[in-house]
Amino acid sequence: MNFSDYQKGTASVWGGETELFPEGAVTPPIVNSVTYGYKDLDEWHNVATGKAEGYIYSRNTNPTVHVLEEKIKALEGAEAATSFATGMGAISNTLFALLTSGKRVVSLKDTYGGTSKLFLDFLPDYQVNVTLCDTTDFEQLEAEIAKGCDVLYLETPTNPTLKVVDIERLAAAAHKVNAVVVVDSTFATPVNQNPLKLGADLVVHSATKFLCGHSDAMGGLLCGNRELVKKVFQFREINGASIHPEAAYMIARGMKTLELRIERQNASALKIAHFLESHPKVSSVFYPGLESHPGHSIAKRQMSGFGGILSFSLEGGYEQVKSFLPKLKLVHLAASLGSVSTIAGPPRTTSHVELTEEQRKLLGIPESLIRYSVGIENVEDLIADLDQALAAL
Ligand SMILES: *Cc1c(COP(=O)(O)O)cnc(C)c1O
């Protein structure tokens, strides 16, 4: 079924679920079976060699996992999709499948902490040439791309300072040198941004975050160009970073309410950003929906909503952050983001904990920053909670 005729809320409910399941089940069964039997060898052989549809072994493909992949395909308008045990599984499989010794990747200084670690520590060990540019210096990025590269790897909005990267402009530059353009769109979700429509070849998501939406399952997704997805899928089949069918079910279930949650989180985050921006004890607020945000005009062009995450710093630095965060009642002080409940924490203990203080400094992340991932609670309650904690400082 082609979902391009339907809107996102429809695609996320019906993607991968347009046919009834065995016994007429209307929801996808969690198929825990590792292997799939055949009555005759010809049929088995045809499935094994890709001449007929079917399943052989769950490290490669699985019916529950297939439903999840169909949903992201429908939501991103992609030709093909595959899945992984975690978001980092998706990112590392993609980079290691596309980048072999002697190849060059151009990327940003502000990628997710784990991704930065791949660029700074692991890929160079495999003789991959890595160039990380200032995230919003598009002229520098274009100049580096023009020197020739195999992969342009972008992330937008970025974690944790919500910088916005111009996908269309940089994808055009990358395609002039035949580079593959990969975008980590985790913060935006397919409800707010569709990188493939802006020229990207591949999109990665940490499905652990908004797609799952409940902080109770981990997964990663990759979708886009059929040949490129196949290449990464074949690498993943062998290195084995497959998602478990139970996790795939949980994420696919969460995705059915994705649009509802994101619409709410977009609206709440904007209200909270305005509240914080006008508060005297808050020194800076980073949210792409604010007119004061340097990436606001690009965000307005390439996103249909500004997302559920913002970050801010307090007057007084890290000591103030330490006394402020425990005063909040309606947050989990925890890592991760994109859940139904509000989650907050400083990047130095969450997304960028893998990095040294020196590395964080190089990436432009203030030690006193607070990342605030807005849940689906009522925004009046969240603002009152922030207000009382700020007043108590
Ligand atoms: C969380 C996150 C990842 C990594 O995903 P995991 O599921 O934790 O492996 C990658 N990119 C971004 C932007 C993230 O927020």
The ligand as an SDF file (V2000), in Angstrom:
LIG
                    3D

 15 15  0  0  0  0  0  0  0  0999 V2000
   19.4460    8.5910   21.6910 C   0  0  0  0  0  0  0  0  0  0  0  0
   19.9830    9.0620   20.3950 C   0  0  0  0  0  0  0  0  0  0  0  0
   20.7710    8.2200   19.5950 C   0  0  0  0  0  0  0  0  0  0  0  0
   21.1580    6.8180   20.0420 C   0  0  0  0  0  0  0  0  0  0  0  0
   20.0500    5.9930   20.1730 O   0  0  0  0  0  0  0  0  0  0  0  0
   20.0340    4.7080   21.1760 P   0  0  0  0  0  0  0  0  0  0  0  0
   18.6980    4.1110   20.8790 O   0  0  0  0  0  0  0  0  0  0  0  0
   20.1890    5.2230   22.5610 O   0  0  0  0  0  0  0  0  0  0  0  0
   21.1770    3.8450   20.7750 O   0  0  0  0  0  0  0  0  0  0  0  0
   21.2170    8.7070   18.3910 C   0  0  0  0  0  0  0  0  0  0  0  0
   20.9300    9.9480   17.9700 N   0  0  0  0  0  0  0  0  0  0  0  0
   20.1880   10.7960   18.7090 C   0  0  0  0  0  0  0  0  0  0  0  0
   19.9080   12.1600   18.1970 C   0  0  0  0  0  0  0  0  0  0  0  0
   19.6940   10.3740   19.9390 C   0  0  0  0  0  0  0  0  0  0  0  0
   18.9700   11.2180   20.6860 O   0  0  0  0  0  0  0  0  0  0  0  0
  1  2  1  0
  2  3  1  0
  2 14  2  0
  3  4  1  0
  3 10  2  0
  4  5  1  0
  5  6  1  0
  6  7  2  0
  6  8  1  0
  6  9  1  0
 10 11  1  0
 11 12  2  0
 12 13  1  0
 12 14  1  0
 14 15  1  0
M  END
$$$$
